[in-house]
Amino acid sequence: MAGEGGTASVPRTTLGPGGPEVSRLGLGLAALGRPAYITSGRDADLPDRSVAGLRAQTFAMLDAAYAAGIRYVDAARSYGRAEEFLASWLAERGHPDMVVGSKWGYRYTGGWRLDAPQQEVKEHSLAMFSSQLAETRALLGGRLALYQVHSATLDSGLFGDPALLTALARLRDEGAAIGLTTSGPRQADAIRRALDVTAGGQPLFTVAQVTWNLLEPSVGPAAAEAAAAGWAILVKEAVANGRLTPAADPPKPVTALATERGVTEDAIALAAALANPWATVVLSGAVTRAQLAANLAALGLCGFPDLRLAEEPAAYWAARSARAWR
């Protein structure tokens, strides 16, 4: 995939109208910034999950992503030390063209333990926003291009809190794009509610990060509506937390198509997400260079049959909730 200077021809786009230039494939740090997560194969992929070990691996993955042409990286306050690792990497490497997004709304409570009784706590309040924004700014400063409400839902209190919405609007007016991420079987409801939110006579939200994959594509129509309204749409969990990778016995139609195309199953899953006309950036959750290389193969794929793999959304999300942190 590499061209002259070690940079791949990863397609570029913008993070919404007038937004910064980003790559269509981004790197998410959810699985790199903390020792425990719900993805499969962590013992083999990340044998050293000490703070120093994951810091080194995060640096290696960010270096590999940048060399491959990736120009968007996604972090969150709840991703352990992800923002800290990213901030250190940016301080050492510079790379002013790497666009940074992060999220607030969950607090990391795992204490760097695999057996912690609770790894994160959700709270969508003005107090949480104010404290977490200060923490994010202390690390990322002016590099923060996008700040997202982490897993916004209709019942999380966000949409009924005028003071919180006003605070988010202030951040928007200071130059950061305001987004929200969605999870659960009612993702579409959260996006459609957010489309109606204005502050200071302008739309408050201009970015959504949605969960879409071959097993759970139900958010697609709402994502298309948001894109038609001018929003940038980021796709997370395109490989369904590892279920659509070679290590997890993926559905046979995915394996058959991957064999036919000469790629791995994760490339098929990511290419399917990239093929959505409303998708701006699709996030890779790769934690090794080999995984990233396999993910990048998605960029050369096109033309997909309907594999008809969609599960009932409530069942999909119940199974996801039951996944162990490991």
Residue pairs with C-beta under 8 A, 6 or more apart in sequence:
1 8
1 9
1 68
1 69
1 293
1 296
1 297
1 299
2 8
2 67
2 68
3 9
6 67
7 67
7 68
7 69
8 67
8 68
8 69
8 296
8 299
9 69
10 23
10 24
10 25
10 68
10 69
10 70
10 71
10 296
10 299
11 23
11 24
11 299
12 21
12 22
12 23
12 24
12 71
13 21
13 22
13 23
13 24
13 280
13 281
14 20
14 21
14 22
14 232
15 21
15 22
15 72
15 99
15 145
15 146
15 177
15 207
15 232
15 280
15 281
16 177
16 206
16 207
16 230
16 231
16 232
16 280
17 230
19 145
19 177
19 206
19 232
20 99
20 145
21 71
21 97
21 99
22 71
22 72
22 99
22 280
22 281
23 69
23 70
23 71
23 72
23 281
24 274
24 279
24 280
24 281
24 282
24 299
25 70
25 270
25 274
25 281
25 282
25 283
25 284
25 295
25 296
25 298
25 299
26 70
26 71
26 72
26 73
26 74
26 234
26 281
26 282
26 283
26 284
27 61
27 62
27 65
27 70
27 72
27 73
27 74
27 283
27 284
27 286
27 292
28 73
28 74
28 236
28 283
28 284
28 285
29 58
29 73
29 74
29 75
29 76
29 79
29 82
29 85
29 86
30 37
30 74
30 76
30 79
30 82
30 285
31 37
31 39
31 42
31 285
31 287
32 54
32 57
32 58
32 61
32 79
32 82
32 85
32 287
33 54
33 58
33 75
33 79
33 80
33 81
33 82
33 83
33 85
34 54
34 79
34 80
34 81
34 82
34 108
34 110
34 112
34 119
35 46
35 49
35 54
35 80
35 110
35 112
35 113
35 114
36 42
36 110
36 113
36 114
36 116
36 119
36 325
36 326
37 325
37 326
38 241
38 320
38 323
38 324
38 325
38 326
39 241
39 242
39 285
39 287
40 241
40 242
40 243
40 245
40 247
40 248
41 242
41 245
41 247
41 248
42 49
42 287
42 326
43 326
45 287
45 288
45 291
46 53
46 54
46 57
46 287
47 53
48 54
48 56
48 57
49 114
51 81
51 112
54 80
54 81
54 85
55 81
55 85
55 88
57 287
58 82
58 85
58 86
58 89
59 85
59 88
59 89
60 289
61 286
61 287
61 288
61 289
61 292
62 73
62 86
62 89
62 93
63 93
64 289
64 292
65 73
65 284
65 292
66 93
66 95
66 98
68 292
68 296
70 284
71 97
71 98
71 99
72 98
72 99
72 101
72 281
73 86
73 98
73 99
73 100
73 101
74 101
74 102
74 103
74 209
74 234
74 236
74 283
75 82
75 83
75 86
75 100
75 101
75 102
75 103
76 82
76 83
76 102
76 103
76 104
76 106
76 150
77 83
77 102
77 103
77 104
77 105
77 106
77 107
77 108
77 132
77 135
77 136
77 150
78 103
78 105
78 106
78 107
78 108
78 120
78 150
79 108
80 108
80 110
80 112
83 102
83 135
83 136
83 139
83 140
84 139
86 100
86 139
86 140
87 139
87 140
87 143
90 98
90 100
90 140
90 143
99 145
99 146
100 140
100 143
100 144
100 145
100 146
101 144
101 145
101 146
101 147
101 148
101 179
101 207
101 234
102 136
102 140
102 144
102 146
102 147
102 148
103 147
103 148
103 149
103 150
103 181
104 128
104 129
104 132
104 133
104 136
104 147
104 148
104 149
104 150
105 122
105 123
105 124
105 128
105 129
105 132
105 149
105 150
105 151
105 152
105 156
106 120
106 121
106 122
106 123
106 150
106 151
107 120
107 121
107 123
107 128
107 132
108 119
108 120
109 116
109 118
109 119
109 120
109 121
110 116
110 118
110 119
110 120
110 325
114 325
114 326
116 325
119 325
122 150
122 151
122 156
124 149
124 152
124 156
124 157
124 158
124 161
124 164
125 157
125 161
125 164
126 161
126 163
126 164
126 167
129 164
129 167
129 168
130 167
133 147
133 171
136 144
136 147
137 144
144 176
145 176
145 177
146 176
146 177
146 178
146 179
146 207
147 171
147 176
147 177
147 178
147 179
148 178
148 179
148 180
148 181
148 207
148 209
149 158
149 168
149 178
149 179
149 180
149 181
150 181
151 181
151 182
151 183
151 184
152 158
152 180
152 181
152 182
152 190
152 194
153 182
153 183
153 184
153 186
153 190
154 186
154 189
154 190
154 193
157 164
158 164
158 165
158 180
159 165
159 193
159 194
159 197
165 197
165 199
165 204
166 199
168 178
168 199
168 204
169 178
169 199
169 200
169 204
171 178
172 178
172 199
172 202
172 204
173 200
177 206
177 207
177 232
178 204
178 205
178 206
178 207
179 205
179 206
179 207
179 208
179 209
179 232
179 234
180 190
180 191
180 194
180 205
180 207
180 208
180 209
181 208
181 209
181 210
181 236
182 190
182 191
182 208
182 209
182 210
182 211
182 219
183 211
183 317
184 317
185 218
185 313
185 314
185 316
185 317
187 210
187 211
187 218
187 219
187 222
188 218
188 219
188 221
188 222
189 222
191 208
191 210
191 219
191 222
191 223
191 225
191 226
192 222
192 225
194 204
194 205
194 208
194 226
195 203
195 205
195 225
195 226
195 229
197 203
197 204
197 205
198 204
203 229
203 230
205 231
206 230
206 231
206 232
207 231
207 232
207 233
207 234
208 223
208 226
208 231
208 232
208 233
208 234
209 233
209 234
209 235
209 236
209 283
210 219
210 222
210 223
210 233
210 234
210 235
210 236
211 219
211 235
211 236
211 237
212 219
212 220
212 223
212 235
212 237
212 238
212 273
212 276
212 279
213 237
213 238
213 239
213 240
213 244
213 269
213 272
213 273
214 240
214 244
214 251
214 254
214 269
214 272
214 307
214 309
214 310
215 240
215 243
215 244
215 309
215 310
215 311
215 316
216 240
216 310
216 311
216 313
216 316
216 317
217 310
218 310
218 313
220 276
220 278
223 233
223 276
223 278
223 279
224 276
224 277
224 278
226 233
226 278
227 233
227 277
227 278
227 280
228 278
232 280
232 281
233 278
233 279
233 280
233 281
234 280
234 281
234 282
234 283
235 273
235 276
235 279
235 281
235 282
235 283
236 283
236 285
237 285
238 244
238 269
238 270
238 272
238 273
238 282
238 283
239 245
239 266
239 269
239 270
239 285
240 269
241 320
241 323
242 248
243 250
244 250
244 251
244 254
244 265
244 266
244 268
244 269
245 264
245 265
245 266
245 269
246 264
246 265
246 266
250 265
251 307
251 309
253 307
253 308
253 309
254 265
254 268
254 269
254 307
254 309
255 265
257 268
257 304
257 305
257 307
258 264
258 265
258 267
258 268
261 267
261 268
261 301
263 294
263 297
263 298
263 301
264 294
264 297
266 291
266 294
266 295
266 298
267 294
267 295
267 297
267 298
267 301
268 298
268 301
268 304
269 298
270 282
270 284
270 295
270 298
271 298
271 299
271 301
271 302
271 304
272 304
272 307
273 279
273 282
274 282
274 298
274 299
275 302
275 304
282 298
284 291
284 292
284 295
284 296
286 292
286 294
286 295
